[in-house]
Amino acid sequence: MSSKIMLKPKGKNTKKAAVADEEDGAVAMVGKFVKEWGTWTAKKAKVITHYGFIPLVIIIGMNSEPKPSLSQILSPV
């Protein structure tokens, strides 16, 4: 009483079905690539933000008017 799922289509249109399966596989590969690229980009952006935020604040502080010294920027008071 168990039914088997056939992966290959039966009938005259087997070549058309194979082309459609190949296109679906290409779409799946593109989707996987976009997902991996998005994950890679997010990880790199996180690292850049983590190590670049404080130097960015210091550079912006050094270029503001009046020109503070580095010790004035880094001191908590």
PDB file of N, CA, C, O and CB in Angstrom:
ATOM      1  N   MET A   1       0.792  -1.186   0.000  1.00  0.00           N
ATOM      2  CA  MET A   1       0.000   0.000   0.000  1.00  0.00           C
ATOM      3  C   MET A   1       0.847   1.269   0.000  1.00  0.00           C
ATOM      4  O   MET A   1       0.320   2.357   0.230  1.00  0.00           O
ATOM      5  CB  MET A   1      -0.908  -0.012   1.171  1.00  0.00           C
ATOM      6  N   SER A   2       2.103   1.154  -0.244  1.00  0.00           N
ATOM      7  CA  SER A   2       2.929   2.357  -0.293  1.00  0.00           C
ATOM      8  C   SER A   2       3.054   2.834  -1.732  1.00  0.00           C
ATOM      9  O   SER A   2       3.203   2.031  -2.654  1.00  0.00           O
ATOM     10  CB  SER A   2       4.326   2.092   0.316  1.00  0.00           C
ATOM     11  N   SER A   3       2.994   4.129  -1.911  1.00  0.00           N
ATOM     12  CA  SER A   3       3.131   4.678  -3.260  1.00  0.00           C
ATOM     13  C   SER A   3       4.531   5.241  -3.417  1.00  0.00           C
ATOM     14  O   SER A   3       5.091   5.831  -2.493  1.00  0.00           O
ATOM     15  CB  SER A   3       2.060   5.774  -3.539  1.00  0.00           C
ATOM     16  N   LYS A   4       5.079   5.050  -4.590  1.00  0.00           N
ATOM     17  CA  LYS A   4       6.415   5.543  -4.873  1.00  0.00           C
ATOM     18  C   LYS A   4       6.321   6.846  -5.647  1.00  0.00           C
ATOM     19  O   LYS A   4       5.457   7.004  -6.510  1.00  0.00           O
ATOM     20  CB  LYS A   4       7.232   4.501  -5.658  1.00  0.00           C
ATOM     21  N   ILE A   5       7.189   7.757  -5.343  1.00  0.00           N
ATOM     22  CA  ILE A   5       7.249   9.019  -6.064  1.00  0.00           C
ATOM     23  C   ILE A   5       8.266   8.865  -7.182  1.00  0.00           C
ATOM     24  O   ILE A   5       9.434   8.559  -6.940  1.00  0.00           O
ATOM     25  CB  ILE A   5       7.620  10.207  -5.117  1.00  0.00           C
ATOM     26  N   MET A   6       7.813   9.080  -8.391  1.00  0.00           N
ATOM     27  CA  MET A   6       8.688   8.956  -9.550  1.00  0.00           C
ATOM     28  C   MET A   6       9.336  10.306  -9.824  1.00  0.00           C
ATOM     29  O   MET A   6       8.640  11.316  -9.929  1.00  0.00           O
ATOM     30  CB  MET A   6       7.903   8.454 -10.795  1.00  0.00           C
ATOM     31  N   LEU A   7      10.646  10.335  -9.939  1.00  0.00           N
ATOM     32  CA  LEU A   7      11.356  11.564 -10.231  1.00  0.00           C
ATOM     33  C   LEU A   7      11.403  11.868 -11.719  1.00  0.00           C
ATOM     34  O   LEU A   7      11.512  13.029 -12.113  1.00  0.00           O
ATOM     35  CB  LEU A   7      12.748  11.491  -9.685  1.00  0.00           C
ATOM     36  N   LYS A   8      11.323  10.845 -12.540  1.00  0.00           N
ATOM     37  CA  LYS A   8      11.342  11.030 -13.985  1.00  0.00           C
ATOM     38  C   LYS A   8       9.916  11.037 -14.506  1.00  0.00           C
ATOM     39  O   LYS A   8       9.126  10.155 -14.169  1.00  0.00           O
ATOM     40  CB  LYS A   8      12.175   9.925 -14.678  1.00  0.00           C
ATOM     41  N   PRO A   9       9.582  12.022 -15.323  1.00  0.00           N
ATOM     42  CA  PRO A   9       8.223  12.051 -15.864  1.00  0.00           C
ATOM     43  C   PRO A   9       8.041  10.984 -16.933  1.00  0.00           C
ATOM     44  O   PRO A   9       8.985  10.627 -17.637  1.00  0.00           O
ATOM     45  CB  PRO A   9       7.905  13.432 -16.442  1.00  0.00           C
ATOM     46  N   LYS A  10       6.836  10.488 -17.044  1.00  0.00           N
ATOM     47  CA  LYS A  10       6.523   9.492 -18.054  1.00  0.00           C
ATOM     48  C   LYS A  10       5.821  10.174 -19.217  1.00  0.00           C
ATOM     49  O   LYS A  10       5.106  11.157 -19.021  1.00  0.00           O
ATOM     50  CB  LYS A  10       5.649   8.356 -17.466  1.00  0.00           C
ATOM     51  N   GLY A  11       6.015   9.669 -20.405  1.00  0.00           N
ATOM     52  CA  GLY A  11       5.287  10.197 -21.544  1.00  0.00           C
ATOM     53  C   GLY A  11       6.218  10.724 -22.613  1.00  0.00           C
ATOM     54  O   GLY A  11       7.432  10.526 -22.561  1.00  0.00           O
ATOM     55  N   LYS A  12       5.624  11.404 -23.592  1.00  0.00           N
ATOM     56  CA  LYS A  12       6.376  11.890 -24.748  1.00  0.00           C
ATOM     57  C   LYS A  12       7.202  13.141 -24.442  1.00  0.00           C
ATOM     58  O   LYS A  12       8.195  13.388 -25.126  1.00  0.00           O
ATOM     59  CB  LYS A  12       5.427  12.179 -25.884  1.00  0.00           C
ATOM     60  N   ASN A  13       6.833  13.917 -23.462  1.00  0.00           N
ATOM     61  CA  ASN A  13       7.464  15.212 -23.203  1.00  0.00           C
ATOM     62  C   ASN A  13       8.626  15.117 -22.227  1.00  0.00           C
ATOM     63  O   ASN A  13       8.828  16.041 -21.439  1.00  0.00           O
ATOM     64  CB  ASN A  13       6.443  16.182 -22.673  1.00  0.00           C
ATOM     65  N   THR A  14       9.382  14.058 -22.248  1.00  0.00           N
ATOM     66  CA  THR A  14      10.477  13.896 -21.293  1.00  0.00           C
ATOM     67  C   THR A  14      11.595  14.906 -21.549  1.00  0.00           C
ATOM     68  O   THR A  14      12.236  15.357 -20.600  1.00  0.00           O
ATOM     69  CB  THR A  14      11.032  12.473 -21.362  1.00  0.00           C
ATOM     70  N   LYS A  15      11.843  15.271 -22.811  1.00  0.00           N
ATOM     71  CA  LYS A  15      12.894  16.244 -23.102  1.00  0.00           C
ATOM     72  C   LYS A  15      12.504  17.628 -22.602  1.00  0.00           C
ATOM     73  O   LYS A  15      13.343  18.348 -22.060  1.00  0.00           O
ATOM     74  CB  LYS A  15      13.185  16.289 -24.606  1.00  0.00           C
ATOM     75  N   LYS A  16      11.247  18.007 -22.775  1.00  0.00           N
ATOM     76  CA  LYS A  16      10.780  19.308 -22.297  1.00  0.00           C
ATOM     77  C   LYS A  16      10.832  19.367 -20.771  1.00  0.00           C
ATOM     78  O   LYS A  16      11.200  20.392 -20.196  1.00  0.00           O
ATOM     79  CB  LYS A  16       9.346  19.587 -22.796  1.00  0.00           C
ATOM     80  N   ALA A  17      10.470  18.288 -20.132  1.00  0.00           N
ATOM     81  CA  ALA A  17      10.499  18.237 -18.675  1.00  0.00           C
ATOM     82  C   ALA A  17      11.941  18.313 -18.171  1.00  0.00           C
ATOM     83  O   ALA A  17      12.207  18.941 -17.146  1.00  0.00           O
ATOM     84  CB  ALA A  17       9.815  16.949 -18.163  1.00  0.00           C
ATOM     85  N   ALA A  18      12.867  17.682 -18.881  1.00  0.00           N
ATOM     86  CA  ALA A  18      14.267  17.732 -18.479  1.00  0.00           C
ATOM     87  C   ALA A  18      14.808  19.158 -18.596  1.00  0.00           C
ATOM     88  O   ALA A  18      15.572  19.606 -17.742  1.00  0.00           O
ATOM     89  CB  ALA A  18      15.107  16.767 -19.336  1.00  0.00           C
ATOM     90  N   VAL A  19      14.411  19.868 -19.652  1.00  0.00           N
ATOM     91  CA  VAL A  19      14.837  21.267 -19.813  1.00  0.00           C
ATOM     92  C   VAL A  19      14.247  22.124 -18.701  1.00  0.00           C
ATOM     93  O   VAL A  19      14.934  22.989 -18.158  1.00  0.00           O
ATOM     94  CB  VAL A  19      14.411  21.818 -21.199  1.00  0.00           C
ATOM     95  N   ALA A  20      12.984  21.895 -18.358  1.00  0.00           N
ATOM     96  CA  ALA A  20      12.351  22.648 -17.275  1.00  0.00           C
ATOM     97  C   ALA A  20      13.038  22.363 -15.946  1.00  0.00           C
ATOM     98  O   ALA A  20      13.239  23.281 -15.150  1.00  0.00           O
ATOM     99  CB  ALA A  20      10.856  22.307 -17.181  1.00  0.00           C
ATOM    100  N   ASP A  21      13.403  21.099 -15.689  1.00  0.00           N
ATOM    101  CA  ASP A  21      14.104  20.758 -14.453  1.00  0.00           C
ATOM    102  C   ASP A  21      15.467  21.434 -14.410  1.00  0.00           C
ATOM    103  O   ASP A  21      15.908  21.887 -13.353  1.00  0.00           O
ATOM    104  CB  ASP A  21      14.261  19.235 -14.320  1.00  0.00           C
ATOM    105  N   GLU A  22      16.132  21.501 -15.557  1.00  0.00           N
ATOM    106  CA  GLU A  22      17.442  22.147 -15.619  1.00  0.00           C
ATOM    107  C   GLU A  22      17.316  23.645 -15.332  1.00  0.00           C
ATOM    108  O   GLU A  22      18.168  24.218 -14.653  1.00  0.00           O
ATOM    109  CB  GLU A  22      18.093  21.918 -17.000  1.00  0.00           C
ATOM    110  N   GLU A  23      16.259  24.283 -15.844  1.00  0.00           N
ATOM    111  CA  GLU A  23      16.044  25.700 -15.579  1.00  0.00           C
ATOM    112  C   GLU A  23      15.728  25.931 -14.106  1.00  0.00           C
ATOM    113  O   GLU A  23      16.202  26.899 -13.512  1.00  0.00           O
ATOM    114  CB  GLU A  23      14.913  26.244 -16.457  1.00  0.00           C
ATOM    115  N   ASP A  24      14.930  25.049 -13.519  1.00  0.00           N
ATOM    116  CA  ASP A  24      14.628  25.158 -12.092  1.00  0.00           C
ATOM    117  C   ASP A  24      15.905  25.008 -11.264  1.00  0.00           C
ATOM    118  O   ASP A  24      16.076  25.687 -10.252  1.00  0.00           O
ATOM    119  CB  ASP A  24      13.588  24.093 -11.675  1.00  0.00           C
ATOM    120  N   GLY A  25      16.787  24.127 -11.691  1.00  0.00           N
ATOM    121  CA  GLY A  25      18.060  23.949 -10.994  1.00  0.00           C
ATOM    122  C   GLY A  25      18.927  25.187 -11.096  1.00  0.00           C
ATOM    123  O   GLY A  25      19.625  25.540 -10.146  1.00  0.00           O
ATOM    124  N   ALA A  26      18.887  25.855 -12.255  1.00  0.00           N
ATOM    125  CA  ALA A  26      19.660  27.079 -12.431  1.00  0.00           C
ATOM    126  C   ALA A  26      19.115  28.180 -11.538  1.00  0.00           C
ATOM    127  O   ALA A  26      19.877  28.940 -10.941  1.00  0.00           O
ATOM    128  CB  ALA A  26      19.645  27.524 -13.898  1.00  0.00           C
ATOM    129  N   VAL A  27      17.797  28.264 -11.449  1.00  0.00           N
ATOM    130  CA  VAL A  27      17.179  29.277 -10.582  1.00  0.00           C
ATOM    131  C   VAL A  27      17.524  29.002  -9.124  1.00  0.00           C
ATOM    132  O   VAL A  27      17.781  29.932  -8.359  1.00  0.00           O
ATOM    133  CB  VAL A  27      15.642  29.303 -10.772  1.00  0.00           C
ATOM    134  N   ALA A  28      17.531  27.747  -8.741  1.00  0.00           N
ATOM    135  CA  ALA A  28      17.884  27.383  -7.371  1.00  0.00           C
ATOM    136  C   ALA A  28      19.341  27.729  -7.075  1.00  0.00           C
ATOM    137  O   ALA A  28      19.666  28.189  -5.980  1.00  0.00           O
ATOM    138  CB  ALA A  28      17.636  25.886  -7.132  1.00  0.00           C
ATOM    139  N   MET A  29      20.214  27.506  -8.052  1.00  0.00           N
ATOM    140  CA  MET A  29      21.628  27.840  -7.864  1.00  0.00           C
ATOM    141  C   MET A  29      21.817  29.343  -7.704  1.00  0.00           C
ATOM    142  O   MET A  29      22.606  29.789  -6.871  1.00  0.00           O
ATOM    143  CB  MET A  29      22.462  27.328  -9.044  1.00  0.00           C
ATOM    144  N   VAL A  30      21.094  30.121  -8.502  1.00  0.00           N
ATOM    145  CA  VAL A  30      21.193  31.582  -8.393  1.00  0.00           C
ATOM    146  C   VAL A  30      20.685  32.027  -7.034  1.00  0.00           C
ATOM    147  O   VAL A  30      21.296  32.883  -6.394  1.00  0.00           O
ATOM    148  CB  VAL A  30      20.396  32.281  -9.524  1.00  0.00           C
ATOM    149  N   GLY A  31      19.578  31.459  -6.587  1.00  0.00           N
ATOM    150  CA  GLY A  31      19.038  31.797  -5.269  1.00  0.00           C
ATOM    151  C   GLY A  31      20.020  31.463  -4.156  1.00  0.00           C
ATOM    152  O   GLY A  31      20.181  32.237  -3.213  1.00  0.00           O
ATOM    153  N   LYS A  32      20.671  30.326  -4.264  1.00  0.00           N
ATOM    154  CA  LYS A  32      21.657  29.923  -3.262  1.00  0.00           C
ATOM    155  C   LYS A  32      22.852  30.873  -3.278  1.00  0.00           C
ATOM    156  O   LYS A  32      23.367  31.252  -2.227  1.00  0.00           O
ATOM    157  CB  LYS A  32      22.123  28.473  -3.510  1.00  0.00           C
ATOM    158  N   PHE A  33      23.290  31.256  -4.489  1.00  0.00           N
ATOM    159  CA  PHE A  33      24.413  32.178  -4.610  1.00  0.00           C
ATOM    160  C   PHE A  33      24.081  33.527  -3.990  1.00  0.00           C
ATOM    161  O   PHE A  33      24.902  34.095  -3.269  1.00  0.00           O
ATOM    162  CB  PHE A  33      24.801  32.355  -6.075  1.00  0.00           C
ATOM    163  N   VAL A  34      22.890  34.045  -4.261  1.00  0.00           N
ATOM    164  CA  VAL A  34      22.485  35.340  -3.710  1.00  0.00           C
ATOM    165  C   VAL A  34      22.411  35.273  -2.189  1.00  0.00           C
ATOM    166  O   VAL A  34      22.811  36.215  -1.505  1.00  0.00           O
ATOM    167  CB  VAL A  34      21.125  35.777  -4.291  1.00  0.00           C
ATOM    168  N   LYS A  35      21.906  34.174  -1.663  1.00  0.00           N
ATOM    169  CA  LYS A  35      21.805  34.012  -0.207  1.00  0.00           C
ATOM    170  C   LYS A  35      23.195  33.968   0.429  1.00  0.00           C
ATOM    171  O   LYS A  35      23.431  34.605   1.455  1.00  0.00           O
ATOM    172  CB  LYS A  35      21.020  32.728   0.142  1.00  0.00           C
ATOM    173  N   GLU A  36      24.115  33.212  -0.183  1.00  0.00           N
ATOM    174  CA  GLU A  36      25.480  33.131   0.349  1.00  0.00           C
ATOM    175  C   GLU A  36      26.184  34.475   0.242  1.00  0.00           C
ATOM    176  O   GLU A  36      26.910  34.870   1.154  1.00  0.00           O
ATOM    177  CB  GLU A  36      26.286  32.054  -0.394  1.00  0.00           C
ATOM    178  N   TRP A  37      25.974  35.181  -0.864  1.00  0.00           N
ATOM    179  CA  TRP A  37      26.611  36.488  -1.053  1.00  0.00           C
ATOM    180  C   TRP A  37      26.084  37.481  -0.021  1.00  0.00           C
ATOM    181  O   TRP A  37      26.843  38.284   0.521  1.00  0.00           O
ATOM    182  CB  TRP A  37      26.363  37.019  -2.487  1.00  0.00           C
ATOM    183  N   GLY A  38      24.790  37.423   0.245  1.00  0.00           N
ATOM    184  CA  GLY A  38      24.206  38.310   1.252  1.00  0.00           C
ATOM    185  C   GLY A  38      24.768  38.041   2.638  1.00  0.00           C
ATOM    186  O   GLY A  38      25.050  38.975   3.389  1.00  0.00           O
ATOM    187  N   THR A  39      24.930  36.775   2.979  1.00  0.00           N
ATOM    188  CA  THR A  39      25.500  36.411   4.275  1.00  0.00           C
ATOM    189  C   THR A  39      26.946  36.874   4.379  1.00  0.00           C
ATOM    190  O   THR A  39      27.359  37.414   5.405  1.00  0.00           O
ATOM    191  CB  THR A  39      25.413  34.895   4.495  1.00  0.00           C
ATOM    192  N   TRP A  40      27.717  36.660   3.308  1.00  0.00           N
ATOM    193  CA  TRP A  40      29.121  37.081   3.288  1.00  0.00           C
ATOM    194  C   TRP A  40      29.222  38.597   3.435  1.00  0.00           C
ATOM    195  O   TRP A  40      30.063  39.094   4.184  1.00  0.00           O
ATOM    196  CB  TRP A  40      29.810  36.621   1.982  1.00  0.00           C
ATOM    197  N   THR A  41      28.372  39.331   2.725  1.00  0.00           N
ATOM    198  CA  THR A  41      28.391  40.789   2.783  1.00  0.00           C
ATOM    199  C   THR A  41      28.035  41.287   4.181  1.00  0.00           C
ATOM    200  O   THR A  41      28.666  42.213   4.691  1.00  0.00           O
ATOM    201  CB  THR A  41      27.423  41.376   1.752  1.00  0.00           C
ATOM    202  N   ALA A  42      27.036  40.681   4.794  1.00  0.00           N
ATOM    203  CA  ALA A  42      26.631  41.087   6.141  1.00  0.00           C
ATOM    204  C   ALA A  42      27.745  40.846   7.154  1.00  0.00           C
ATOM    205  O   ALA A  42      27.964  41.670   8.041  1.00  0.00           O
ATOM    206  CB  ALA A  42      25.370  40.335   6.564  1.00  0.00           C
ATOM    207  N   LYS A  43      28.444  39.729   7.030  1.00  0.00           N
ATOM    208  CA  LYS A  43      29.554  39.442   7.949  1.00  0.00           C
ATOM    209  C   LYS A  43      30.678  40.456   7.783  1.00  0.00           C
ATOM    210  O   LYS A  43      31.234  40.938   8.770  1.00  0.00           O
ATOM    211  CB  LYS A  43      30.093  38.021   7.716  1.00  0.00           C
ATOM    212  N   LYS A  44      31.013  40.783   6.533  1.00  0.00           N
ATOM    213  CA  LYS A  44      32.080  41.762   6.286  1.00  0.00           C
ATOM    214  C   LYS A  44      31.676  43.143   6.774  1.00  0.00           C
ATOM    215  O   LYS A  44      32.502  43.857   7.343  1.00  0.00           O
ATOM    216  CB  LYS A  44      32.428  41.817   4.794  1.00  0.00           C
ATOM    217  N   ALA A  45      30.430  43.534   6.565  1.00  0.00           N
ATOM    218  CA  ALA A  45      29.951  44.839   7.028  1.00  0.00           C
ATOM    219  C   ALA A  45      29.992  44.922   8.552  1.00  0.00           C
ATOM    220  O   ALA A  45      30.300  45.977   9.107  1.00  0.00           O
ATOM    221  CB  ALA A  45      28.520  45.098   6.522  1.00  0.00           C
ATOM    222  N   LYS A  46      29.688  43.831   9.219  1.00  0.00           N
ATOM    223  CA  LYS A  46      29.729  43.804  10.683  1.00  0.00           C
ATOM    224  C   LYS A  46      31.156  44.027  11.188  1.00  0.00           C
ATOM    225  O   LYS A  46      31.367  44.782  12.137  1.00  0.00           O
ATOM    226  CB  LYS A  46      29.180  42.464  11.213  1.00  0.00           C
ATOM    227  N   VAL A  47      32.132  43.373  10.558  1.00  0.00           N
ATOM    228  CA  VAL A  47      33.533  43.526  10.964  1.00  0.00           C
ATOM    229  C   VAL A  47      34.015  44.947  10.690  1.00  0.00           C
ATOM    230  O   VAL A  47      34.688  45.549  11.527  1.00  0.00           O
ATOM    231  CB  VAL A  47      34.429  42.506  10.224  1.00  0.00           C
ATOM    232  N   ILE A  48      33.675  45.481   9.525  1.00  0.00           N
ATOM    233  CA  ILE A  48      34.096  46.847   9.171  1.00  0.00           C
ATOM    234  C   ILE A  48      33.494  47.853  10.144  1.00  0.00           C
ATOM    235  O   ILE A  48      34.179  48.775  10.587  1.00  0.00           O
ATOM    236  CB  ILE A  48      33.680  47.194   7.717  1.00  0.00           C
ATOM    237  N   THR A  49      32.228  47.683  10.476  1.00  0.00           N
ATOM    238  CA  THR A  49      31.580  48.585  11.427  1.00  0.00           C
ATOM    239  C   THR A  49      32.209  48.458  12.812  1.00  0.00           C
ATOM    240  O   THR A  49      32.416  49.456  13.502  1.00  0.00           O
ATOM    241  CB  THR A  49      30.074  48.297  11.500  1.00  0.00           C
ATOM    242  N   HIS A  50      32.506  47.237  13.208  1.00  0.00           N
ATOM    243  CA  HIS A  50      33.068  47.009  14.536  1.00  0.00           C
ATOM    244  C   HIS A  50      34.424  47.696  14.703  1.00  0.00           C
ATOM    245  O   HIS A  50      34.660  48.360  15.713  1.00  0.00           O
ATOM    246  CB  HIS A  50      33.208  45.514  14.795  1.00  0.00           C
ATOM    247  N   TYR A  51      35.308  47.543  13.728  1.00  0.00           N
ATOM    248  CA  TYR A  51      36.648  48.098  13.849  1.00  0.00           C
ATOM    249  C   TYR A  51      36.779  49.509  13.286  1.00  0.00           C
ATOM    250  O   TYR A  51      37.798  50.159  13.519  1.00  0.00           O
ATOM    251  CB  TYR A  51      37.620  47.201  13.164  1.00  0.00           C
ATOM    252  N   GLY A  52      35.792  50.000  12.559  1.00  0.00           N
ATOM    253  CA  GLY A  52      35.912  51.302  11.932  1.00  0.00           C
ATOM    254  C   GLY A  52      35.156  52.422  12.607  1.00  0.00           C
ATOM    255  O   GLY A  52      35.371  53.587  12.271  1.00  0.00           O
ATOM    256  N   PHE A  53      34.271  52.114  13.555  1.00  0.00           N
ATOM    257  CA  PHE A  53      33.434  53.156  14.140  1.00  0.00           C
ATOM    258  C   PHE A  53      34.239  54.142  14.990  1.00  0.00           C
ATOM    259  O   PHE A  53      34.111  55.351  14.798  1.00  0.00           O
ATOM    260  CB  PHE A  53      32.342  52.527  14.982  1.00  0.00           C
ATOM    261  N   ILE A  54      35.049  53.668  15.905  1.00  0.00           N
ATOM    262  CA  ILE A  54      35.826  54.555  16.783  1.00  0.00           C
ATOM    263  C   ILE A  54      36.818  55.396  15.983  1.00  0.00           C
ATOM    264  O   ILE A  54      36.886  56.604  16.212  1.00  0.00           O
ATOM    265  CB  ILE A  54      36.575  53.735  17.846  1.00  0.00           C
ATOM    266  N   PRO A  55      37.599  54.817  15.047  1.00  0.00           N
ATOM    267  CA  PRO A  55      38.475  55.676  14.240  1.00  0.00           C
ATOM    268  C   PRO A  55      37.700  56.726  13.443  1.00  0.00           C
ATOM    269  O   PRO A  55      38.187  57.842  13.260  1.00  0.00           O
ATOM    270  CB  PRO A  55      39.298  54.825  13.289  1.00  0.00           C
ATOM    271  N   LEU A  56      36.510  56.387  12.970  1.00  0.00           N
ATOM    272  CA  LEU A  56      35.697  57.361  12.244  1.00  0.00           C
ATOM    273  C   LEU A  56      35.290  58.514  13.152  1.00  0.00           C
ATOM    274  O   LEU A  56      35.337  59.672  12.738  1.00  0.00           O
ATOM    275  CB  LEU A  56      34.451  56.689  11.656  1.00  0.00           C
ATOM    276  N   VAL A  57      34.894  58.214  14.379  1.00  0.00           N
ATOM    277  CA  VAL A  57      34.524  59.258  15.337  1.00  0.00           C
ATOM    278  C   VAL A  57      35.727  60.153  15.647  1.00  0.00           C
ATOM    279  O   VAL A  57      35.581  61.372  15.743  1.00  0.00           O
ATOM    280  CB  VAL A  57      33.975  58.629  16.639  1.00  0.00           C
ATOM    281  N   ILE A  58      36.899  59.565  15.803  1.00  0.00           N
ATOM    282  CA  ILE A  58      38.112  60.351  16.080  1.00  0.00           C
ATOM    283  C   ILE A  58      38.448  61.250  14.898  1.00  0.00           C
ATOM    284  O   ILE A  58      38.796  62.415  15.091  1.00  0.00           O
ATOM    285  CB  ILE A  58      39.305  59.422  16.394  1.00  0.00           C
ATOM    286  N   ILE A  59      38.352  60.729  13.681  1.00  0.00           N
ATOM    287  CA  ILE A  59      38.667  61.543  12.502  1.00  0.00           C
ATOM    288  C   ILE A  59      37.676  62.690  12.366  1.00  0.00           C
ATOM    289  O   ILE A  59      38.074  63.818  12.075  1.00  0.00           O
ATOM    290  CB  ILE A  59      38.658  60.678  11.226  1.00  0.00           C
ATOM    291  N   ILE A  60      36.398  62.419  12.570  1.00  0.00           N
ATOM    292  CA  ILE A  60      35.403  63.493  12.490  1.00  0.00           C
ATOM    293  C   ILE A  60      35.655  64.521  13.586  1.00  0.00           C
ATOM    294  O   ILE A  60      35.531  65.722  13.346  1.00  0.00           O
ATOM    295  CB  ILE A  60      33.968  62.924  12.606  1.00  0.00           C
ATOM    296  N   GLY A  61      36.009  64.061  14.792  1.00  0.00           N
ATOM    297  CA  GLY A  61      36.309  64.989  15.884  1.00  0.00           C
ATOM    298  C   GLY A  61      37.537  65.831  15.621  1.00  0.00           C
ATOM    299  O   GLY A  61      37.574  66.998  16.010  1.00  0.00           O
ATOM    300  N   MET A  62      38.543  65.272  14.969  1.00  0.00           N
ATOM    301  CA  MET A  62      39.771  66.017  14.670  1.00  0.00           C
ATOM    302  C   MET A  62      39.532  67.073  13.595  1.00  0.00           C
ATOM    303  O   MET A  62      40.249  68.073  13.547  1.00  0.00           O
ATOM    304  CB  MET A  62      40.880  65.058  14.221  1.00  0.00           C
ATOM    305  N   ASN A  63      38.544  66.872  12.737  1.00  0.00           N
ATOM    306  CA  ASN A  63      38.285  67.809  11.653  1.00  0.00           C
ATOM    307  C   ASN A  63      37.216  68.842  11.987  1.00  0.00           C
ATOM    308  O   ASN A  63      36.858  69.646  11.127  1.00  0.00           O
ATOM    309  CB  ASN A  63      37.882  67.058  10.428  1.00  0.00           C
ATOM    310  N   SER A  64      36.704  68.841  13.198  1.00  0.00           N
ATOM    311  CA  SER A  64      35.661  69.789  13.573  1.00  0.00           C
ATOM    312  C   SER A  64      36.281  71.084  14.093  1.00  0.00           C
ATOM    313  O   SER A  64      37.466  71.138  14.422  1.00  0.00           O
ATOM    314  CB  SER A  64      34.730  69.174  14.633  1.00  0.00           C
ATOM    315  N   GLU A  65      35.466  72.105  14.158  1.00  0.00           N
ATOM    316  CA  GLU A  65      35.901  73.395  14.709  1.00  0.00           C
ATOM    317  C   GLU A  65      35.373  73.496  16.121  1.00  0.00           C
ATOM    318  O   GLU A  65      34.228  73.096  16.330  1.00  0.00           O
ATOM    319  CB  GLU A  65      35.405  74.601  13.837  1.00  0.00           C
ATOM    320  N   PRO A  66      36.075  73.979  17.085  1.00  0.00           N
ATOM    321  CA  PRO A  66      37.505  74.269  17.141  1.00  0.00           C
ATOM    322  C   PRO A  66      38.311  72.978  17.103  1.00  0.00           C
ATOM    323  O   PRO A  66      37.823  71.921  17.502  1.00  0.00           O
ATOM    324  CB  PRO A  66      37.846  75.075  18.406  1.00  0.00           C
ATOM    325  N   LYS A  67      39.541  73.070  16.623  1.00  0.00           N
ATOM    326  CA  LYS A  67      40.390  71.889  16.446  1.00  0.00           C
ATOM    327  C   LYS A  67      40.877  71.379  17.810  1.00  0.00           C
ATOM    328  O   LYS A  67      41.745  71.997  18.426  1.00  0.00           O
ATOM    329  CB  LYS A  67      41.601  72.220  15.526  1.00  0.00           C
ATOM    330  N   PRO A  68      40.322  70.255  18.283  1.00  0.00           N
ATOM    331  CA  PRO A  68      40.782  69.708  19.560  1.00  0.00           C
ATOM    332  C   PRO A  68      42.031  68.842  19.344  1.00  0.00           C
ATOM    333  O   PRO A  68      42.299  68.363  18.242  1.00  0.00           O
ATOM    334  CB  PRO A  68      39.655  68.878  20.237  1.00  0.00           C
ATOM    335  N   SER A  69      42.774  68.661  20.424  1.00  0.00           N
ATOM    336  CA  SER A  69      43.909  67.749  20.348  1.00  0.00           C
ATOM    337  C   SER A  69      43.391  66.318  20.548  1.00  0.00           C
ATOM    338  O   SER A  69      42.258  66.110  20.982  1.00  0.00           O
ATOM    339  CB  SER A  69      45.003  68.114  21.418  1.00  0.00           C
ATOM    340  N   LEU A  70      44.227  65.357  20.230  1.00  0.00           N
ATOM    341  CA  LEU A  70      43.816  63.963  20.359  1.00  0.00           C
ATOM    342  C   LEU A  70      43.482  63.609  21.804  1.00  0.00           C
ATOM    343  O   LEU A  70      42.553  62.839  22.048  1.00  0.00           O
ATOM    344  CB  LEU A  70      44.909  63.042  19.837  1.00  0.00           C
ATOM    345  N   SER A  71      44.213  64.151  22.754  1.00  0.00           N
ATOM    346  CA  SER A  71      43.940  63.859  24.162  1.00  0.00           C
ATOM    347  C   SER A  71      42.601  64.435  24.598  1.00  0.00           C
ATOM    348  O   SER A  71      41.926  63.842  25.440  1.00  0.00           O
ATOM    349  CB  SER A  71      45.055  64.412  25.046  1.00  0.00           C
ATOM    350  N   GLN A  72      42.202  65.573  24.046  1.00  0.00           N
ATOM    351  CA  GLN A  72      40.894  66.138  24.384  1.00  0.00           C
ATOM    352  C   GLN A  72      39.754  65.285  23.815  1.00  0.00           C
ATOM    353  O   GLN A  72      38.691  65.169  24.426  1.00  0.00           O
ATOM    354  CB  GLN A  72      40.787  67.578  23.857  1.00  0.00           C
ATOM    355  N   ILE A  73      39.985  64.697  22.652  1.00  0.00           N
ATOM    356  CA  ILE A  73      38.955  63.844  22.055  1.00  0.00           C
ATOM    357  C   ILE A  73      38.817  62.550  22.841  1.00  0.00           C
ATOM    358  O   ILE A  73      37.701  62.072  23.047  1.00  0.00           O
ATOM    359  CB  ILE A  73      39.285  63.539  20.582  1.00  0.00           C
ATOM    360  N   LEU A  74      39.931  61.973  23.285  1.00  0.00           N
ATOM    361  CA  LEU A  74      39.907  60.677  23.946  1.00  0.00           C
ATOM    362  C   LEU A  74      39.567  60.764  25.436  1.00  0.00           C
ATOM    363  O   LEU A  74      39.218  59.750  26.039  1.00  0.00           O
ATOM    364  CB  LEU A  74      41.237  60.005  23.773  1.00  0.00           C
ATOM    365  N   SER A  75      39.661  61.949  26.040  1.00  0.00           N
ATOM    366  CA  SER A  75      39.366  62.069  27.470  1.00  0.00           C
ATOM    367  C   SER A  75      37.853  62.066  27.685  1.00  0.00           C
ATOM    368  O   SER A  75      37.108  62.622  26.877  1.00  0.00           O
ATOM    369  CB  SER A  75      40.001  63.362  28.060  1.00  0.00           C
ATOM    370  N   PRO A  76      37.397  61.441  28.775  1.00  0.00           N
ATOM    371  CA  PRO A  76      35.973  61.355  29.018  1.00  0.00           C
ATOM    372  C   PRO A  76      35.333  62.672  29.510  1.00  0.00           C
ATOM    373  O   PRO A  76      34.108  62.790  29.523  1.00  0.00           O
ATOM    374  CB  PRO A  76      35.721  60.276  30.016  1.00  0.00           C
ATOM    375  N   VAL A  77      36.131  63.632  29.904  1.00  0.00           N
ATOM    376  CA  VAL A  77      35.590  64.894  30.452  1.00  0.00           C
ATOM    377  C   VAL A  77      35.477  65.947  29.406  1.00  0.00           C
ATOM    378  O   VAL A  77      35.043  67.062  29.696  1.00  0.00           O
ATOM    379  CB  VAL A  77      36.449  65.408  31.579  1.00  0.00           C
TER     380      VAL A  77
END
